[in-house]
Amino acid sequence: MARLTEIEFGEMRPIDGYGPGFFRVGGERIDGAVIVTPTSVKGWDGYEATAPLLALRDAIDVLFIGTGKTITHLPKDFRTCLEAAGLGVEAMDSPAAARTYNVLLSEGRRIAAALLPVD
């Protein structure tokens, strides 16, 4: 398992690490894709599942999309849907998205991450 940080986050839920097909968030292993906010983590069904991301629009300023092991373009309809709702969307590979999420989390920023697993 790759460990991401040694920073203390208090009650917030950092992304502690990841491995083939899973993420560890706030000490909890989650298999598959995940949506992570400072206070919660839940499974995500991928690009088709925009509703749980849209529900975050008033609580966050930016949403990091982790595209898996390598960075890929987001599906046009997916990006358009999120941006039309006013969500700032940043795509990067999942390890980079997890690290960036943790840095901004430690700064108290209003963020979330939707991450596809690294296989």
Secondary structure as a PSIPRED ss2 file (coil, helix, strand):
# PSIPRED VFORMAT (PSIPRED V4.0)

   1 M C   1.000  0.000  0.000
   2 A E   0.000  0.000  1.000
   3 R E   0.000  0.000  1.000
   4 L C   1.000  0.000  0.000
   5 T C   1.000  0.000  0.000
   6 E C   1.000  0.000  0.000
   7 I C   1.000  0.000  0.000
   8 E C   1.000  0.000  0.000
   9 F C   1.000  0.000  0.000
  10 G C   1.000  0.000  0.000
  11 E C   1.000  0.000  0.000
  12 M C   1.000  0.000  0.000
  13 R C   1.000  0.000  0.000
  14 P C   1.000  0.000  0.000
  15 I E   0.000  0.000  1.000
  16 D E   0.000  0.000  1.000
  17 G E   0.000  0.000  1.000
  18 Y E   0.000  0.000  1.000
  19 G E   0.000  0.000  1.000
  20 P E   0.000  0.000  1.000
  21 G C   1.000  0.000  0.000
  22 F E   0.000  0.000  1.000
  23 F E   0.000  0.000  1.000
  24 R E   0.000  0.000  1.000
  25 V E   0.000  0.000  1.000
  26 G C   1.000  0.000  0.000
  27 G C   1.000  0.000  0.000
  28 E E   0.000  0.000  1.000
  29 R E   0.000  0.000  1.000
  30 I E   0.000  0.000  1.000
  31 D E   0.000  0.000  1.000
  32 G C   1.000  0.000  0.000
  33 A C   1.000  0.000  0.000
  34 V E   0.000  0.000  1.000
  35 I E   0.000  0.000  1.000
  36 V E   0.000  0.000  1.000
  37 T C   1.000  0.000  0.000
  38 P C   1.000  0.000  0.000
  39 T C   1.000  0.000  0.000
  40 S C   1.000  0.000  0.000
  41 V E   0.000  0.000  1.000
  42 K E   0.000  0.000  1.000
  43 G E   0.000  0.000  1.000
  44 W C   1.000  0.000  0.000
  45 D C   1.000  0.000  0.000
  46 G C   1.000  0.000  0.000
  47 Y C   1.000  0.000  0.000
  48 E C   1.000  0.000  0.000
  49 A C   1.000  0.000  0.000
  50 T C   1.000  0.000  0.000
  51 A H   0.000  1.000  0.000
  52 P H   0.000  1.000  0.000
  53 L H   0.000  1.000  0.000
  54 L H   0.000  1.000  0.000
  55 A C   1.000  0.000  0.000
  56 L C   1.000  0.000  0.000
  57 R C   1.000  0.000  0.000
  58 D C   1.000  0.000  0.000
  59 A C   1.000  0.000  0.000
  60 I C   1.000  0.000  0.000
  61 D C   1.000  0.000  0.000
  62 V E   0.000  0.000  1.000
  63 L E   0.000  0.000  1.000
  64 F E   0.000  0.000  1.000
  65 I E   0.000  0.000  1.000
  66 G E   0.000  0.000  1.000
  67 T C   1.000  0.000  0.000
  68 G C   1.000  0.000  0.000
  69 K C   1.000  0.000  0.000
  70 T C   1.000  0.000  0.000
  71 I C   1.000  0.000  0.000
  72 T C   1.000  0.000  0.000
  73 H C   1.000  0.000  0.000
  74 L C   1.000  0.000  0.000
  75 P C   1.000  0.000  0.000
  76 K H   0.000  1.000  0.000
  77 D H   0.000  1.000  0.000
  78 F H   0.000  1.000  0.000
  79 R H   0.000  1.000  0.000
  80 T H   0.000  1.000  0.000
  81 C H   0.000  1.000  0.000
  82 L H   0.000  1.000  0.000
  83 E H   0.000  1.000  0.000
  84 A H   0.000  1.000  0.000
  85 A C   1.000  0.000  0.000
  86 G C   1.000  0.000  0.000
  87 L C   1.000  0.000  0.000
  88 G E   0.000  0.000  1.000
  89 V E   0.000  0.000  1.000
  90 E E   0.000  0.000  1.000
  91 A E   0.000  0.000  1.000
  92 M E   0.000  0.000  1.000
  93 D C   1.000  0.000  0.000
  94 S H   0.000  1.000  0.000
  95 P H   0.000  1.000  0.000
  96 A H   0.000  1.000  0.000
  97 A H   0.000  1.000  0.000
  98 A H   0.000  1.000  0.000
  99 R H   0.000  1.000  0.000
 100 T H   0.000  1.000  0.000
 101 Y H   0.000  1.000  0.000
 102 N H   0.000  1.000  0.000
 103 V H   0.000  1.000  0.000
 104 L H   0.000  1.000  0.000
 105 L H   0.000  1.000  0.000
 106 S H   0.000  1.000  0.000
 107 E C   1.000  0.000  0.000
 108 G C   1.000  0.000  0.000
 109 R C   1.000  0.000  0.000
 110 R C   1.000  0.000  0.000
 111 I E   0.000  0.000  1.000
 112 A E   0.000  0.000  1.000
 113 A E   0.000  0.000  1.000
 114 A E   0.000  0.000  1.000
 115 L E   0.000  0.000  1.000
 116 L C   1.000  0.000  0.000
 117 P C   1.000  0.000  0.000
 118 V E   0.000  0.000  1.000
 119 D C   1.000  0.000  0.000
